[in-house]
Amino acid sequence: MALTQADPAKLAAARAAVALVEDGMRLGLGTGSTASVMVRVLAERVAAEGLSLRCAATSKATADLAQSLGLAVESLDDIGWLDMTIDGADEVDPHLHLIKGGGAAHLREKVVAAASDRMVVIADPGKVVEVLGAFPLPVEVLEFGFETTRKLIRRALEALELGDHDVLQRLRGSDAVVTDEGNLILDLHLGAIPDPVALARALSGIPGVVEHGLFLGMCDLAIIGREDGSVVELARDDIDADMLAQEGE
Ligand SMILES: O=C[C@H](O)[C@H](O)[C@H](O)COP(=O)(O)O
């Protein structure tokens, strides 16, 4: 897809994020439709300005796209550490907590974000929510003991009084979705997640869960693009400052 056909809100967010890229940076490239617009904008800038970057991709799809556009992609371990990762999200709340994994890439995305000095999220206004959870929470699980893991997740949801919601295997047609790491996805249709920290802790404590799509305290800056091409930025530092101010009141 050419950039001229890209959704204007996604394009605005992508352009603002790519403007933060500096020559010589080690960069993490996210996954999904918004991240792929960003990869195209980045490739354009690299070609125009001759920037020298080292890029790690969060999925095979992103690696293929980046390479097809002439960006050099290396393994995360070869690069070692990243200055910045730019990625999309399925939901962003006012604390910059995220739901990710709508494209089944959240495991690699979390590994890459955790190895980055800075995580920048780009999104359109439809992703901004007051409370996470309208978007079904993706959980990557092992194929081994799949049904047992699903049972343990249901128990954990009940214990948190989030029970009685669908915990559905993600399918494409009638086939199971299999992640880049060879695992399966369960989508938790919760409607609302009042305490994401408690849910994240509970899910991480289940052995068959490889990784859940809650990204808590990882995003440093959210850039929300608008249809008119403008952007709104929300930085974690501002939020921390606001919280400290409220605590002091
Ligand atoms: O697994 C996929 C990722 O977490 C994506 O970044 C997320 O689903 C957002 O994707 P999109 O930009 O296509 O809405």
The ligand as an SDF file (V2000), in Angstrom:
LIG
                    3D

 14 13  0  0  0  0  0  0  0  0999 V2000
    0.1140   -7.9500   17.5330 O   0  0  0  0  0  0  0  0  0  0  0  0
    0.0210   -6.8580   17.0090 C   0  0  0  0  0  0  0  0  0  0  0  0
    0.3470   -5.5880   17.6230 C   0  0  0  0  0  0  0  0  0  0  0  0
    0.3000   -5.5300   18.9970 O   0  0  0  0  0  0  0  0  0  0  0  0
   -0.2190   -4.3520   16.9310 C   0  0  0  0  0  0  0  0  0  0  0  0
    0.6990   -3.3220   17.2050 O   0  0  0  0  0  0  0  0  0  0  0  0
   -1.5970   -3.9580   17.4140 C   0  0  0  0  0  0  0  0  0  0  0  0
   -2.4820   -5.0430   17.2410 O   0  0  0  0  0  0  0  0  0  0  0  0
   -2.1310   -2.7390   16.6580 C   0  0  0  0  0  0  0  0  0  0  0  0
   -2.2860   -3.0630   15.3220 O   0  0  0  0  0  0  0  0  0  0  0  0
   -2.9350   -2.0670   14.2560 P   0  0  0  0  0  0  0  0  0  0  0  0
   -2.0120   -0.9160   14.1270 O   0  0  0  0  0  0  0  0  0  0  0  0
   -3.0650   -2.8790   13.0120 O   0  0  0  0  0  0  0  0  0  0  0  0
   -4.2780   -1.6790   14.7950 O   0  0  0  0  0  0  0  0  0  0  0  0
  1  2  2  0
  2  3  1  0
  3  4  1  0
  3  5  1  0
  5  6  1  0
  5  7  1  0
  7  8  1  0
  7  9  1  0
  9 10  1  0
 10 11  1  0
 11 12  2  0
 11 13  1  0
 11 14  1  0
M  END
$$$$
